[in-house]
Amino acid sequence: MTNPLNRRDFLRTAAIGGSAVGLPAQTPTPASEGWFDRPMRWAQLTLVEDDPGKYDLAFWLDYFKRTHSDAACLSAGGCVAYYPTKIPLHYRSQWLGDKDPFGDLLAGCRKLNMVVIARTDPHAAHQDVYDAHPDWIAVDASGAKRRHPVMPELWTTCALGPYNFQFMTEITKEIVSMYKVDGIFSNRWSGSGMCYCEHCRSNFKAASGMDLPRGSNPADPARRAHAEWREQRLFELWRLWDSEIRKINPAARYIPNSGGGATSQLDMKTVGELAPTLFADRQARRGLMAPWANGKNGKEYRSTMGRKAIGGIFSVGVEEPYRWKDSVQNAAEIRMWVLDGTANGLRPWFTKFGATLHDRRWLKVVEDTYVWHYRNERYLRNEEPLARVAMVYSQQTARNYGAERPAARLEDHTLGYYQALIEARIPFEMAHEGLLDAAHTDQFKTLILPNIAALSNKQCDQIREFVQRGGGVVATYETSLYNEKGARRDNFGLSDLFGASFAGQLDARMQNSYLTLESDPATGKRHPILAGLDDTGRIINGVSRVHTRKNGSYPNPPLTLIPSYPDLPMEAVFPRVPKTDIPEVYVREFGKGRVVYFPWDIDRTFWEVMSTDHWKLMKNAVDWVTNEPRPVTVTGPGILDVTMWRQKESVTVHLVNLTNPMMMKGPIREFIPTPPQTVTIRLPGGRKAKKAQLLVSDRMARVHEANGSVRLTIPSILDHEVVAIDL
Ligand SMILES: [Zn+2]
């Protein structure tokens, strides 16, 4: 899409020679064998039961063609069959007759040379299934069979018993045999909450010796055992379906609708090993969700998928709890979501529920986005991100420390640091707790641990070795104070790295507490992590703090505690203890690297309060421990999500314009064009620029090249810009 606001004259200029200083050239890991890396744009048509005989086949095939979609996910079976199935009890659409809409769509897609995977949905069954196999139905804690929560004439199935392991296996085999699809994609395949059916009862007992857990006591050992058993059972189901598919078509695979970040139910490391490709099903922004949330999905999926292709499933509708699944939302919302996903390495996948178009406004939005994507595909086939910073996410912390409140106890820390990095325009990745070995972390200079409370001894060793090798670490609050099972340690697992020990106490909620910004008494200078705060001697504290003791000598901590004092009545609002020597940040060198530890919830408080002072501390801490120039520096007003990538013969920098008043809510109404931005890009491996383009403005860029970097000015960014440098 061209941006009328960017119709300035960009001139191509010859590259000016520079010295060979730049980022190290890295060897990308190979993608999966097979078709998985080929599709760049996905189309999903999720048929509804009355579509057969009514929908416009030619329209949809033409739309797939116009959007240059090179892969499709088409509804086949499970809850409703859209093909002439022969499997008893496999419910056919009442409108199916002698038609085969799945087969017709598939044949049309094949003519367009598209990859096709078939969608199944096993979560709901009809009455005849209940009558024939009552044991296939999920059971609630009271022993009652569970009706479907939305359509009470349907029944909710048990995901862990014979309905999936036998019946859905037969359906999967039939679809692959009849149609030679490239894969099966299952929606809602992993169950709908706790099930107390006879199979779950006996299988769990056989596996664990325990009865199924009841009640919500997070300390109940049966609960953790059940979570582990359920996860194993689902991975068993995944392997079963995958192997049955491959027996029939060795090139096809099972692709579950699964995955996510810290609160994901399945272990992402195992998911990353099993999946040949994977798609984040986060269909739109909702409520107060930040506009960068789709990019976060991309970073989380990539952390364990590595170089394998990942996609972002977006719907075109309003995505709120009231589930207007047949709706169309405004163009800016759709574009923001897709563009931030693209900037973060997610290949776009649109999903449309129902083939009847009640509202056609989304069609052009998706077409424009996809056509631009197609034209610039060469610069979107990323080999690797060039971010030098990674933020660790931890499923074991969410499960075993976050327990019933993973959002408040863990995810809000992550979101706060995520927002701080976006505002700082620091390109970064996410890193999984299970992949902290050198092979996975040495592409980074810095790891951020936002209250990664639960860490094993081995993980602590890996982080310590990362710093000894020259890496940087920023950690907050209770990081490493618990083992991987969530049991509190006597001291931080990373105490030696932090230079601090646990003093046995937590303040869960401080009111009206402050921090003194200290100078070195000998020089009068402040530490670089206090940069930008020169005009004040104190700032607000966070809300929660861990009491710490310094290990050995730690002269002149940059931040010290001003304890809480009364905030009411107003006459009482004066500090009782104006100054202490209690450090509220530990800043040090360790091995060849650097460490900053904040023993308080700076990131979580930032997510809640958004104090600029806290943001400066978080940004400065990352820059100080990273201790090298950023791969890309962007200066100018506004909020931008900045990512940097290497392709085979080029590098790209994406700038997604998140500048939006958001009216203190969340919805995006329109894009507000940014003022000019100056972009300085370090070229990898001392390479030189052959050509520089702005892919959204569709212009050559005038660049100044020196010392292994190129610098250019972008006059304005409406929604998205991509600087592409051919090497
Ligand atoms: Zn069950």
Residues whose N, C-alpha, C, O or C-beta is under 5 A from the ligand:
A	BS01	ZN	C158 G161 C195 Y196 C197 C200
